[in-house]
Amino acid sequence: MTSAIRIKSTGGPDVLWLEQVEQQAPKSGEAWIEHDAIGVNYLDITQRNGAVPIPLPSGLGLEGAGRVTAVGPDVNNVAVGDRVGYALGPLGGYATGRLYPANRLLKLPEAIKSEDAAAVIFKGITAQYLIKSTFPVKAGTTVLLYGAAGALGQILAPWAKHLGAFVIGVVSKEASIERAKAAGCDAVVIWSRDLPAEIARLTDGRKADVVYDGIGRTTFAASLDSLRPRGTMVSFGASTGAPPPVEVGTLNAKGSLFLTRPGLAAHATDINEYRERILDVFDAVQRGIIKPSVWKTYALSDAAGAHEALEQGRSAGAIVLRP
């Protein structure tokens, strides 16, 4: 038997419940993983509360690390005993063990602990595609980054800084300023409607080349106004709701801006692209460019507590579940 978190209906953290399920034998192309650590991401919350629809009933969880204990036929990239990690579907990471497509498992370097892997793979891939594909950050790029003190910000900020960017972090409260600076931000501002004027001041009027906005409706207009002419607006999250529709003419009027709404699936579904991005994340960790930062570890049985902490903005880094 294995323990797994399931949901029958959408709602608050109280809809999460722990169920005992039969362990299954891997079929062709599958492996069974016994988890050491499970990553918690904001996408899990939006799936739980219904903002991102999923078929119900369902498991949750798109990130984990552990050991392979069984493999099915036609599996040749991993073997029993290998330490592995993964990100993305199928759903079901909130479990002591699970079946998973073997070709999407990556062997963990010896230097990376399972807990660190579960804290960094999903968010690391996100940061990687944002700064290397969505907008290729390079020396001299001015980056405006929301959530600079959060789990993703603590990966994206130092990585962008390593690439030569000037990183301006946006935080929601004064208590987060030092954490954002420690993550690599050159300047940190507290969010307000006057953000565009503050960004203009910090950049001698030039403003930002790219804005990474994971907040959504509340910040969208200010983000557009914080960009230089022909700057790029990257709206990749919606913790305050989806941004409003944008008239195409608005982008022209504000300086021929570029607007994109990227998602992880489009950047990591292709197996070769997925592996390249994860290996780049592992390399960045091993070289000390980014550092996994686990704020708190919760028992799998207390997944609701982990969701509450993340949803209420109490976390100061990644959250990991332990089976």
N, C-alpha and C positions, 0 to 999 in steps of 0.2 A: 504493500500500500504506500501511497504517497499523499502528501498534504498539498492542497492547492486552494488559492483564493478564487472565489467565483462571484459573479453578480448575476442576479435574475432580472433586475430592473435598474434604471438609472436613478441617481439621486446623490445624497450626501455620503460621507464616509461610512455611515452605518449600513449601506447596502452591501458592503464587502463581507463575505462570510467564508469561513474555512471549512473545506470539505475533504473527506478521505476518498481517494479514487484508486482504482486498480492500476498498477504499473503495467505498461504495455510493452510487448516485444517490438523492437525496431523492424520496420519493413524496409524494402529496397530504398537506399539513399538516405535512410534515417539513422540517427544515433540517440541513445538515451544518455542524458546528462544528469548527474547528481550535483545540484547547485551548492556552491560555497557562499555565494553572494549574489544579490539581485538588485539591479538598479531601479530607482524610482524616478520617473520623469513627469514633467507637467502634462505631457500628452496622455499619460495614464489617467490623470484627473479629468481631463476633458472627455475622455472616453467613458469614464465612470459617471460623470454628471450629465452626459447626453449631448454636450456641445459638439463632440465628434461622434457621430453615430456608429455603432458596431452592432452586429447581430447578437441577440440575447436568447438564452443565457450564454455567458462567456467567461473565460478567464481574463486576466489582465497581465500586463508586463511584456516589455519588448527588449529587455536587456538582462544579461546574466553571465555568470562565470562559474566554472566548476570543473568536474572531471567526467570524462566519457567512461561509462561502465558497460555499455553494450553497443554494438553496431549491427546494422542490417546488411544484406547483400549489396554489392556494388558500391561500397564505401571504401575509398582509398586515400583520403586526405587526412583522416584522423583514425586513431586506434584506441582500444581500451587502455585506460590509464593516462591518456593525454589531458593536460590542463588546457581548457579552451574558454573562449568568450564569444559573444555574439551580440548583435543588435538587430532590431526590426522583427517582423512577424515570422511565423504566426503568433498570435497572442497566446499567453500562457506562462510567462516568466515567473509570475508570483506562485512558485511551487517549490517543494523540496527537490523534485526531479521532474523531468519532462522529456518528451520526444521532440526532436528538432531536426530540420534538414541539415544533413552532415556537411554539404558543400558550403554552407554559410557559417560554419564554425571555423574560428581561427585559433591556432595554438598560441598560448600565452608565453611570452618570453619569461625566462626564469626570474628576471629582475622585477617583474610586475606581479604583485600579489592579486589574488582573486578579488578581494575587496576593492582595490584600486581599479582593477579592470572594469568591475561593475559600476564604478563611479565615473568612468571616463570614456567608455567606448561610444555610447549613444551621443553624449554631449560633444565628445571629441570629433566624431564624424560630422556633426552639425557645424561646429566651428570650422572644421577643415574645408567643407564645401563653401561655406559663407565667405571665407577669406581667400580661397584659392580658385573657386569656380564662379560663384555668383558675382563677386567683384574681386579681381586679383589684387590684393593688397601688396604694395611694394614700398621701397624707400621713398619717403616724402608724402605718402598718403595720409590725409587727415581723416581719422575714423571717429565717428560719434556712436557710442555703444550704450544702449540702455541695459539696466540690470547688471552693471559692471561688478557689483559685489556678490552676485549670485553664482550658482554652480556653473552655468554656461559662461558667464562673464569672466570667471576666474580661469577659464581655459582660453577664451577668445582674446582677451586683452593681452596676456603675455605673448601669445602666438603672433598677433598682429604687431606687437612691439618688436618681436624678434625679426619680423620681416621689414622693419624700418619705419613703421607708421608712427604718427603722432596720435595718441589715443586719448580721446576725451570721454570719460565715463559719466553716465547719468545714474544717480541713485535716488531713492525715495526719501531718505532720512539722513540726518547728520551722522548717526551712529555707523553708517555704512561707508563713510568717506575713506577712512583709513584702510579698510579692507579692500576697497577698489584701488587705492594707490598701491597697496602691497601686491595686488594682482598685476600691476604694470601700467596703470593709467598715468599719463603725464599730467592730466588735469581732471578734476572731478567736480561736477556740479549737482546740486539738488534740484530735482524736477520742479519746474514752475512753468506757467504760460509764457514767461519772459525768456524761455530757453533760446530762441533764435538770436535775441540781442546778446545774450551771454556768449553764445558760440561765436558770433561776429567779433565780440571783444577779444576772445581768446585767440582768434585767428587773424587779427588785424584786418577784419572785414572780409576775409576770403571765404569763410565758412567751411563746412565739411565736404569732403569728396564723396563719402558714403556714410549713410546712416543705417545702423542695424537696429531695427525697432521690433522687439518681441512683445510690446505692450498692447498695441492695437488702437482702438477707437480714441482713447483719451489723449494719446500723444501724436497721432498721425499728422494733424495739421501743423503742429509745431515742428515735427520732423521735416516735413517738406520745406518749411521756411528756414531750416537750419542748413540747407544744402547750397553749395555754390552752383552757378550756371553749369548745366550738363552733369550735375551730380547724380548719384544713384541712391534711390530710396529702396531699402530692402525691408519689407514688412514680412516677418517670418513667424509671428506669434500674435495671439489675441487674448491676453489674460484679462483685458478690460472690455472685451467684445470685438467683433470684426470691425475694421475701419469702414467708413462710409464709402459709397461709390465715388469715383473720381472722374470728372469730365476731362476728356483728352486735352481740351484747350487749356485747362488749368496747368497741366505740365508744361505747356509751351509758355504760358504767361509767367510762370515762376522761373524760367530760365532753361527751357528745353530739357527738363528733368527726365531721368529714366526711373521707371517704377517696376518692381518685380516682387512676386510673392512665391518664393521658393519653398520646397518641402523636401524632407529627408528621403522619402520613397523615390522621388525622381532622380536622386543623386546616388542611391545605394541599392537599387533593385538589381541592376546588372551585376552579375556575380564578380566579374573582373574589376569593375569600378569600385564595388563594395570592398573587395579585398585590398585594393590599392589605398583606399582611404583609411581603412583600419590600420594597415601597416604603417602609413604615414603618422597616424596617431601614436602607435606604439613607439615609433622612432622618436617622435617629439618628446614622449615621456622619458625614454631612456637617455636622451640627450639633455634632459632637464629644462627643455623649452617650456613645457607645461607640466604641472604637478597635480596629480589627483588630490582632491581635497574633500575628505569625507567629514561632513558636519556631524552626523549622528547615524548610528546603526540601530534599527528596530528589529524586533523579532517578526518573522513572517506573520505570526498570529496577531500582531499589532499593526498590520498594514493600514488600518484606519487611522491610527495615530500618526503614521508617516504622512498620510495624505493631508490630515489636518494641519500639520506643521508646514508643509509645502504650500498648501492653499492659502493659509493665513499669513504667509510671508515671514515666518519665524526662522526659517532655515538660513544658514550662513555658509552654504556649500552643499555638496551632494548628499543625498540620503540613500542609504543602502539597507536592504532587508537581509536578515540572516535566517536561513531555514532552521 
